Every structure is written in C-alpha cells, then in structure tokens.
Amino acid sequence: MLNDALEFACPWCGEINQVETEPGDAGQWVIQDCQVCCSPIEIRLPGPGQDEFTVRAEGN
C-alpha cells in the first residue's frame, strides 16, 4: 500500500469516494468527509500484508 487511492461507497449517501493512502498510515483510522454529502466517514486503512479496509459512518 504505497501512495495508493482506495475507493469506497459513502455509508451515508452511497456515492463513491476515494482516500489517498501513505505508507505510514497503514493500519490506522482516518476520518474524511464525503466528497458529495460532506458527512464524516471513518476509514480503517489496511495494515501491512492486508488488503481489506473498513468504512463506517461517524457520528449520528
């Protein structure tokens, strides 16, 4: 996972978003606002040797 962009659907509105990843971000949670509806999204980036990542709604 070196300087890649991961695509995911916003858990609020369903629109496709991207998150840019850096090598030092592996395995961490980041919060990014949806590019369409501006709602906050929590994203768990893949750790070393992992391909899976987690996306969930943040807040109410």
N, C-alpha and C positions, 0 to 999 in steps of 0.2 A: 504494500500500500504506500507507494511513494508518489506524493503530489498528484493524487487521482481525484476525480469527482464522482461521488456516489449519487445515484438518482433514487428518489423515493416519492411516494404519494403523501401529501399532507393529510394527517389524521383528522383535520377539521373540515377541509373543503374538497379533498381528493385530487387536487391539482399536483402535477409533477414538479418537484423541486430538485435542486442539487446542493450538495455540501462539498466544499473543497476540503481535502484532507492533506495533512502534513505528516511526515514520518513520526514526529514527536507527539502527535495526537492519538496514536494507536491505543485502543482500549479505554479512552476517556469519553465522558459525557460532554456534549456541546449543546448549546441552545441557540437555535436560529429561528428567525421569524419567517413565516411562509411568504414567498415572493408574490403571492396573489392576494390572500386574505389577511396577511400581516399577523396571524395568530402565532404564539410561541410554540416551538416544537423541540422536544428533547431527542437527541440522537446519540446513541452509544456507538462509537466507531469501532470497527474490528480491531482486535488485538493482533499481536504477531502470530502468523500462521493461521489466522481466521479469515473467513470470507463473509460471515454473517454480521449484520449490524441491526440495531434495534431502533425503531422510531416510535415515539409516543407523544400524545397530547400533553402539554404543560399547562397547568392552571385549571380553571373551571371551564 
